[in-house]
Amino acid sequence: TTGSASTTPESDDVEYLTSVSIGTPPQVLNMNFDTGSSDLWVFSTELPADEVNGQTLYDPSKSSTAQKLQGETWSITYGDGSTCGGDVYTDQVTVGSLTVKTQAVECADHVSKEFTEDTQNSGLFGLGFDNINTVMPDRQNTFFTNAKSGLDQPLFTADLKAGAPGTYSFGFIDKNAYVGKITYLPVDTSQGFWEFTSPGYLIASGKVQRVALQGIADTGTTLLLLPDQVVSDYYSSVSGAQYESSQAGYTFPCSQSSSLPDFTFVLNSSSAITVPGKYMTYAPTDSSGQTCFGSMQRNTGVGFSIFGDIAIKSAFVVFDGGNTRIGWAAK
Ligand SMILES: O=C([C@@H]1CCCNC1)N1CCCCC1
């Protein structure tokens, strides 16, 4: 089997939403596919009304294929401090033409304000490793784990685009979606993430800095979060760039946007991925449009780097669960 679905960016490419069908008859929710976590959770009819603002609610009582997982609950806190939790059903879940008949669907009965305010996002679709699924007392599998044995190839791919719809595909690699070769790096799954190490980086056409960047490929993180040393090196070449504590990040005059340098992360001795300078301006910090927030920021407090959508939309990425490796290609 295989399947693929279009994924559409919200404004500023802050997140990408993908249509998912759950239950019988199908209830269609737009969800945030997140390779940085491993719970499939949805806004549900169990939420208090004041925690819902525009999202689509999954109602298990209206699905003839929903089964409550008695005694099972979930609770998650994300890196930005947002939280949610609730109880668990199994139901049929379909992405494109790919169906998992018995998928754990974690129903939120509480969500923090970050989720309430994210009005188009009706849940997270975890694509990390099962060891960080939060369901207690019995941990549940991701959609990818459940689908994997039936897939033509035990992998999924992310082809995110800047300001345009892209594609998540399961079970196959679309040769028309990338150019050149796919370069694979080994993945360490011990923390539950698609964790790999880039051996170095370069700014613009400068010399390669042989600094190991241990990080995760996280489709659910917007920006590119790297070690302080790398980030200050990058912005040292941008006129007027500074770390603005009130903004909790590096900013620069928006007038500099067209001169932000490319950022390249190395994969091996003969391969690298370049984030074009045009992606390195994230957004203005206020409506005046004077000051802009950078797409590269410090990874302070995380313990590793996060190659979020800024990096992922600069490439075609293969999440190869069968071989526990990640593949990167230009496009
Ligand atoms: O909570 C997260 C991210 C948040 C954004 C969405 N993906 C998961 N983590 C990944 C980085 C380390 C801490 C946990």
PDBQT file of the ligand as one rigid body, heavy atoms in Angstrom, charges set to zero:
ROOT
HETATM    1  O1  LIG A 401       7.747  19.589  21.954  1.00  0.00    +0.000 OA
HETATM    2  C1  LIG A 401       8.550  19.426  21.062  1.00  0.00    +0.000 C 
HETATM    3  C2  LIG A 401       8.202  19.890  19.652  1.00  0.00    +0.000 C 
HETATM    4  C3  LIG A 401       7.315  21.114  19.691  1.00  0.00    +0.000 C 
HETATM    5  C4  LIG A 401       6.859  21.505  18.295  1.00  0.00    +0.000 C 
HETATM    6  C5  LIG A 401       6.234  20.340  17.603  1.00  0.00    +0.000 C 
HETATM    7  N1  LIG A 401       7.129  19.201  17.577  1.00  0.00    +0.000 N 
HETATM    8  C6  LIG A 401       7.517  18.760  18.904  1.00  0.00    +0.000 C 
HETATM    9  N2  LIG A 401       9.716  18.797  21.254  1.00  0.00    +0.000 N 
HETATM   10  C7  LIG A 401      10.728  18.630  20.216  1.00  0.00    +0.000 C 
HETATM   11  C8  LIG A 401      12.015  19.310  20.660  1.00  0.00    +0.000 C 
HETATM   12  C9  LIG A 401      12.445  18.865  22.018  1.00  0.00    +0.000 C 
HETATM   13  C10 LIG A 401      11.350  19.025  23.038  1.00  0.00    +0.000 C 
HETATM   14  C11 LIG A 401      10.079  18.333  22.586  1.00  0.00    +0.000 C 
ENDROOT
TORSDOF 0
